[in-house]
Amino acid sequence: MDARGINSALSFREFAQCDFADKDVEWCLRLSPHYYNTEEEVDHVADVVADLAGQGRR
């Protein structure tokens, strides 16, 4: 995300024991939608997330 100019943060299970345990996940990518102020910015973030998700399935 950083390489694509998108501010984000990783959260790991050690910092969210209850929630992550319930969902059986080790980490998540956090975005702050209020940070993106225009439709173009939101579209850009959505496109990058979709692109990266597609790369993960190859």
C-alpha positions in Angstrom: 0.0 0.0 0.0 2.8 2.4 0.8 4.4 1.8 -2.6 1.0 2.8 -4.2 0.7 6.0 -2.1 -2.0 4.8 0.2 -1.8 5.4 3.9 -2.7 2.2 5.8 -1.6 0.2 8.9 -1.3 -3.4 9.8 -2.8 -4.7 13.0 -1.6 -8.0 14.4 -3.4 -10.5 16.6 -1.3 -9.6 19.7 -3.0 -6.2 19.7 -6.6 -7.4 19.2 -6.8 -10.7 21.0 -10.6 -10.9 21.4 -11.7 -9.7 18.0 -9.0 -11.6 16.0 -9.5 -14.8 18.0 -13.2 -14.7 17.3 -12.5 -14.2 13.6 -9.5 -16.7 13.5 -7.2 -14.2 11.8 -3.6 -13.3 12.5 -3.5 -9.8 11.0 -5.6 -7.2 9.1 -5.0 -4.1 7.0 -6.6 -1.0 8.4 -7.7 1.8 6.3 -9.3 5.1 7.4 -12.0 5.9 4.9 -12.5 9.4 6.4 -8.9 10.1 5.3 -9.9 9.9 1.6 -11.9 12.9 0.7 -12.8 12.7 -2.9 -14.6 10.0 -5.0 -11.4 9.7 -7.0 -9.3 9.0 -3.9 -11.9 6.4 -2.8 -11.9 4.8 -6.2 -8.1 4.7 -6.3 -8.0 2.9 -2.9 -10.7 0.4 -4.0 -8.8 -0.3 -7.2 -5.5 -0.9 -5.5 -7.1 -3.2 -2.9 -8.9 -5.2 -5.6 -5.6 -5.4 -7.6 -3.6 -6.6 -4.6 -6.3 -9.1 -3.7 -6.2 -10.5 -7.2 -2.4 -10.8 -7.0 -2.8 -12.8 -3.8 -5.0 -15.4 -5.6 -2.6 -16.2 -8.5 
